[in-house]
Amino acid sequence: MTSTRQSVLAVCIALSAVSLSASAARTSKKNSPAQLRTEYISRVQEQDTSAPTHTLGSIWSPGGQWAELSTDYKARKLNDTVVILVSVQTTAAQNADVSSSRTFQTQSGITGLAGDINTKGLNPLFNANSSTALKGSGATDSSTNFQTSMTAQVIAVLPSGNLVVEAQRKIFMNNQHEDITVRGVVRPDDIGPSNTVPSTALSNLEISMKGKGIIADSTRPLNPITKAILWLVGF
């Protein structure tokens, strides 16, 4: 029995290694930063159909380098930088109560028979009672609070003049690795004089936070193969 259990354990470990390596390869290829950026730019370019008007033969170009000579420096061209003030606060709460009851009662009998036969032993002929009650309650509550500032880079300029910006930050601390990515589309007019823009002014906002390390490993649910291995070894 012990040898059989060890054989099954070895097979599970081999399958786990193959499954994890294949899954890591697919995830790495699908969620690579270059692939995510390309898909994001393609998606927002499909949504942006307007373009700045330009009169044929005119030397004036809306949004050109001579359009606003008196303004402070602000991001407007490809590879320019802009500071995004990220502030995300979401709160959701839901409560539900249910209460119901139902009572059923019926009775039947025979009051008389032909020939004045005694019906005392026949009554009640049928007597039924039933009662049902239901009472339940449920509640859900969730909240998110994320605040930071990140320097983003203009990765594309749409035909309408809007800017596609992206900010990335990598944090390595105490055996924990965290990647933060912020993407969005911003109008040049929404960028402040100090070259900053709040995240609330960005459309198609995407915020991604991914972590690897001690904390992530402790909170991530186990896959079925790992659960089977732990069951076999007795944990």
C-alpha positions as CSV (number, residue, x, y, z in Angstrom):
1,M,0.0,0.0,0.0
2,T,2.9,2.3,0.8
3,S,4.6,1.7,-2.5
4,T,1.4,2.3,-4.3
5,R,0.9,5.6,-2.5
6,Q,4.4,6.7,-3.3
7,S,3.9,5.9,-7.0
8,V,0.7,7.9,-7.1
9,L,2.5,10.8,-5.3
10,A,5.3,10.7,-7.9
11,V,2.9,10.7,-10.8
12,C,1.0,13.7,-9.2
13,I,4.3,15.6,-8.8
14,A,5.2,15.0,-12.4
15,L,1.8,16.1,-13.6
16,S,2.0,19.2,-11.4
17,A,5.4,20.2,-12.8
18,V,4.2,19.7,-16.4
19,S,0.9,21.6,-15.8
20,L,2.6,24.5,-14.0
21,S,5.3,24.9,-16.7
22,A,2.7,24.8,-19.5
23,S,0.4,27.2,-17.7
24,A,3.3,29.6,-17.0
25,A,4.3,29.5,-20.7
26,R,0.7,30.3,-21.8
27,T,0.3,33.1,-19.2
28,S,3.7,34.6,-20.0
29,K,2.9,34.7,-23.7
30,K,-0.7,36.0,-23.3
31,N,0.0,38.6,-20.5
32,S,3.3,40.0,-21.7
33,P,3.5,43.8,-21.3
34,A,4.1,44.3,-25.0
35,Q,1.1,42.2,-26.0
36,L,-1.2,44.0,-23.4
37,R,0.0,47.4,-24.6
38,T,-0.6,46.6,-28.3
39,E,-4.1,45.3,-27.5
40,Y,-4.9,48.4,-25.5
41,I,-3.8,50.8,-28.1
42,S,-5.7,48.9,-30.8
43,R,-8.8,49.0,-28.7
44,V,-8.8,52.7,-27.9
45,Q,-7.9,53.6,-31.5
46,E,-11.0,51.7,-32.7
47,Q,-13.2,53.8,-30.3
48,D,-11.6,57.1,-31.4
49,T,-12.9,58.1,-34.8
50,S,-12.7,62.0,-34.7
51,A,-9.7,63.8,-36.1
52,P,-8.6,67.5,-35.8
53,T,-9.7,69.7,-38.7
54,H,-7.0,71.1,-41.0
55,T,-7.5,73.5,-43.8
56,L,-5.7,72.6,-47.0
57,G,-2.9,75.0,-47.7
58,S,-2.9,76.6,-44.2
59,I,0.3,76.7,-42.1
60,W,-1.7,76.6,-38.9
61,S,-2.1,73.2,-37.3
62,P,-4.4,72.7,-34.3
63,G,-2.4,71.4,-31.4
64,G,0.9,72.1,-33.1
65,Q,4.0,73.3,-31.3
66,W,3.1,77.0,-32.0
67,A,-0.6,76.7,-31.0
68,E,-0.1,77.7,-27.3
69,L,3.0,79.8,-26.9
70,S,2.1,81.1,-23.5
71,T,1.3,77.8,-21.7
72,D,3.5,75.8,-19.5
73,Y,5.1,72.6,-20.6
74,K,2.5,69.8,-20.8
75,A,2.6,66.4,-22.4
76,R,1.2,66.4,-25.9
77,K,3.6,64.4,-28.1
78,L,4.7,60.7,-28.3
79,N,7.1,59.7,-25.4
80,D,6.2,62.8,-23.4
81,T,5.7,62.2,-19.6
82,V,2.8,63.2,-17.4
83,V,2.2,62.5,-13.7
84,I,-1.0,60.6,-13.0
85,L,-2.6,61.2,-9.6
86,V,-4.2,57.8,-9.0
87,S,-7.1,57.8,-6.6
88,V,-9.6,55.0,-6.6
89,Q,-12.3,54.6,-4.0
90,T,-15.1,52.2,-4.4
91,T,-17.7,51.0,-1.8
92,A,-20.5,48.5,-2.3
93,A,-23.0,47.2,0.2
94,Q,-26.1,45.0,-0.2
95,N,-28.5,43.7,2.4
96,A,-31.4,41.3,1.9
97,D,-34.0,39.8,4.3
98,V,-36.7,37.3,3.5
99,S,-39.5,36.0,5.8
100,S,-42.5,33.9,4.8
101,S,-45.0,31.5,6.5
102,R,-47.7,29.2,5.4
103,T,-50.3,27.2,7.4
104,F,-52.6,24.5,6.0
105,Q,-55.4,22.6,7.9
106,T,-58.1,20.4,6.6
107,Q,-60.6,18.0,8.2
108,S,-63.3,15.7,6.8
109,G,-65.8,13.2,8.3
110,I,-69.1,11.3,7.8
111,T,-72.1,12.6,9.7
112,G,-74.5,9.9,8.8
113,L,-75.1,6.6,6.9
114,A,-78.1,4.8,5.6
115,G,-80.0,2.7,8.1
116,D,-79.0,4.9,11.0
117,I,-75.6,3.2,11.2
118,N,-73.3,4.5,13.9
119,T,-70.6,6.8,12.4
120,K,-68.7,7.4,15.7
121,G,-65.8,5.2,14.7
122,L,-65.5,6.8,11.3
123,N,-65.0,10.4,12.4
124,P,-62.8,12.2,11.8
125,L,-62.3,10.4,8.4
126,F,-59.4,12.6,7.4
127,N,-57.5,15.3,9.4
128,A,-54.3,17.0,8.1
129,N,-52.3,19.9,9.3
130,S,-49.1,21.5,7.9
131,S,-47.0,24.6,8.7
132,T,-44.1,26.1,6.8
133,A,-41.9,29.0,7.9
134,L,-38.9,30.5,6.2
135,K,-36.7,33.3,7.4
136,G,-33.3,34.3,6.0
137,S,-31.0,37.2,5.7
138,G,-27.8,38.1,3.8
139,A,-25.3,40.9,3.6
140,T,-22.3,41.8,1.4
141,D,-19.9,44.6,1.9
142,S,-16.8,45.5,-0.1
143,S,-14.5,48.5,-0.4
144,T,-11.4,49.5,-2.3
145,N,-9.0,52.3,-1.6
146,F,-5.9,52.9,-3.7
147,Q,-4.0,56.2,-3.9
148,T,-0.6,56.9,-5.4
149,S,1.1,59.1,-8.0
150,M,2.9,57.6,-11.0
151,T,4.8,59.2,-13.9
152,A,3.3,57.9,-17.2
153,Q,4.5,58.1,-20.8
154,V,2.5,59.0,-23.9
155,I,2.5,55.7,-25.8
156,A,0.2,56.9,-28.6
157,V,-1.6,60.0,-30.0
158,L,-5.1,59.4,-31.3
159,P,-6.4,61.1,-34.4
160,S,-8.6,63.3,-32.1
161,G,-5.5,64.6,-30.3
162,N,-6.2,62.6,-27.2
163,L,-3.2,61.0,-25.5
164,V,-2.9,57.3,-24.6
165,V,-0.7,57.2,-21.5
166,E,0.8,54.3,-19.5
167,A,2.6,54.1,-16.2
168,Q,4.4,51.1,-14.8
169,R,6.0,50.5,-11.4
170,K,7.9,47.5,-10.1
171,I,8.4,47.1,-6.4
172,F,10.8,44.5,-4.8
173,M,10.7,44.4,-1.0
174,N,11.1,41.6,1.5
175,N,10.8,38.7,-1.0
176,Q,7.7,40.2,-2.4
177,H,7.4,41.5,-6.0
178,E,4.5,43.8,-7.1
179,D,3.8,45.2,-10.5
180,I,1.5,48.2,-10.9
181,T,0.3,49.3,-14.4
182,V,-2.0,52.2,-15.1
183,R,-3.3,53.0,-18.6
184,G,-5.8,55.5,-19.9
185,V,-6.8,58.1,-22.4
186,V,-6.6,61.8,-21.5
187,R,-7.4,65.0,-23.2
188,P,-4.5,67.5,-23.4
189,D,-6.8,70.2,-21.9
190,D,-7.3,68.1,-18.8
191,I,-3.6,68.1,-18.0
192,G,-2.9,70.8,-15.3
193,P,-0.2,73.5,-15.5
194,S,2.1,71.3,-13.4
195,N,1.8,68.5,-15.9
196,T,-0.4,66.4,-13.7
197,V,-3.7,64.8,-14.3
198,P,-6.1,63.0,-11.9
199,S,-7.1,59.4,-12.7
200,T,-10.7,60.5,-12.7
201,A,-10.0,62.5,-15.9
202,L,-8.8,59.4,-17.7
203,S,-11.2,57.4,-19.9
204,N,-10.8,53.7,-20.5
205,L,-8.9,53.6,-17.3
206,E,-7.1,50.3,-16.5
207,I,-5.4,49.7,-13.2
208,S,-3.6,46.4,-12.7
209,M,-1.8,45.2,-9.5
210,K,-0.1,41.8,-9.6
211,G,2.0,40.4,-6.8
212,K,4.4,37.4,-6.4
213,G,6.1,36.3,-3.3
214,I,5.4,35.3,0.3
215,I,2.1,37.3,0.6
216,A,0.8,36.3,-2.8
217,D,1.6,32.6,-2.2
218,S,-0.1,32.6,1.1
219,T,-3.3,34.1,-0.2
220,R,-3.6,32.4,-3.6
221,P,-5.9,29.3,-3.6
222,L,-4.4,25.9,-4.3
223,N,-4.8,24.2,-7.6
224,P,-6.4,20.7,-7.7
225,I,-3.1,18.9,-8.3
226,T,-1.5,20.6,-5.3
227,K,-4.5,19.8,-3.1
228,A,-4.2,16.1,-4.2
229,I,-0.5,16.0,-3.3
230,L,-1.2,17.5,0.1
231,W,-3.9,14.9,0.7
232,L,-1.6,12.1,-0.3
233,V,1.2,13.2,2.0
234,G,-1.2,13.6,4.9
235,F,-1.4,17.4,5.3
